[in-house]
Amino acid sequence: MSYVTITTWEIADGVDYHISLRAIEEKRLPALKGFGASRITVIRTSERTSAAITVWPDKATRDAAELKIDEVRRSVHTEDKTRMTGEMKGEIVADL
């Protein structure tokens, strides 16, 4: 069964959202795809916040990518001026 992570993010005060989003699109999203993610959706939830929904083929694929994901988060944090504010994850149990 597919596995999903939902992360919430906040950009630094005074940073242009679109500049931050460009860095995310250029670095974070391709990295997640390279680690095995099937799909990534970013939703702007306010002027300074976003949520990212990442779908993985299964939990094993996500678990195998865990250390690489942490490394990318640390390395691009200074470029996209964001900080993670929350994370939820689990298997999809119903889908329409």
C-alpha positions as semicolon CSV with decimal commas, in nm:
position;residue;x (nm);y (nm);z (nm)
1;M;0,000;0,000;0,000
2;S;0,124;0,353;-0,074
3;Y;0,278;0,559;0,203
4;V;0,239;0,935;0,250
5;T;0,428;1,204;0,435
6;I;0,275;1,544;0,502
7;T;0,519;1,810;0,614
8;T;0,445;2,168;0,706
9;W;0,689;2,451;0,643
10;E;0,731;2,818;0,727
11;I;0,951;3,061;0,537
12;A;1,156;3,318;0,725
13;D;0,994;3,654;0,789
14;G;1,072;3,898;0,510
15;V;1,163;3,630;0,253
16;D;0,972;3,638;-0,076
17;Y;0,757;3,325;-0,097
18;H;0,821;3,279;-0,468
19;I;1,199;3,291;-0,427
20;S;1,175;3,027;-0,156
21;L;0,943;2,816;-0,370
22;R;1,185;2,829;-0,662
23;A;1,462;2,681;-0,446
24;I;1,223;2,409;-0,328
25;E;1,121;2,326;-0,686
26;E;1,481;2,318;-0,806
27;K;1,637;2,117;-0,521
28;R;1,397;1,951;-0,278
29;L;1,134;1,814;-0,513
30;P;1,377;1,655;-0,761
31;A;1,569;1,504;-0,469
32;L;1,252;1,343;-0,332
33;K;1,169;1,201;-0,675
34;G;1,524;1,069;-0,698
35;F;1,479;0,894;-0,363
36;G;1,172;0,712;-0,495
37;A;0,874;0,940;-0,428
38;S;0,588;0,885;-0,672
39;R;0,436;1,232;-0,640
40;I;0,493;1,555;-0,447
41;T;0,231;1,827;-0,406
42;V;0,306;2,161;-0,239
43;I;0,014;2,365;-0,107
44;R;0,045;2,727;0,002
45;T;-0,147;2,749;0,329
46;S;-0,082;3,115;0,419
47;E;0,148;3,403;0,327
48;R;0,445;3,229;0,491
49;T;0,345;2,864;0,522
50;S;0,314;2,558;0,299
51;A;0,235;2,191;0,329
52;A;0,401;1,923;0,119
53;I;0,227;1,593;0,050
54;T;0,468;1,327;-0,071
55;V;0,342;0,992;-0,193
56;W;0,576;0,693;-0,182
57;P;0,521;0,349;-0,337
58;D;0,545;0,194;0,010
59;K;0,682;0,249;0,361
60;A;1,003;0,061;0,283
61;T;1,090;0,309;0,006
62;R;1,028;0,605;0,240
63;D;1,224;0,443;0,522
64;A;1,518;0,377;0,288
65;A;1,521;0,746;0,191
66;E;1,505;0,881;0,551
67;L;1,874;0,967;0,595
68;K;1,900;1,118;0,247
69;I;1,591;1,332;0,311
70;D;1,739;1,463;0,636
71;E;2,062;1,548;0,454
72;V;1,876;1,744;0,184
73;R;1,672;1,930;0,446
74;R;1,990;2,039;0,624
75;S;2,178;2,135;0,309
76;V;1,911;2,347;0,141
77;H;1,765;2,511;0,452
78;T;1,990;2,813;0,408
79;E;1,900;2,842;0,040
80;D;1,521;2,829;0,062
81;K;1,492;3,001;0,403
82;T;1,237;2,755;0,539
83;R;1,196;2,555;0,856
84;M;0,988;2,244;0,901
85;T;0,709;2,296;1,153
86;G;0,550;1,951;1,149
87;E;0,540;1,607;0,994
88;M;0,280;1,332;0,972
89;K;0,321;1,003;0,790
90;G;0,140;0,679;0,734
91;E;-0,003;0,426;0,494
92;I;-0,296;0,517;0,274
93;V;-0,590;0,312;0,403
94;A;-0,863;0,455;0,178
95;D;-0,846;0,641;-0,150
96;L;-1,115;0,755;-0,391
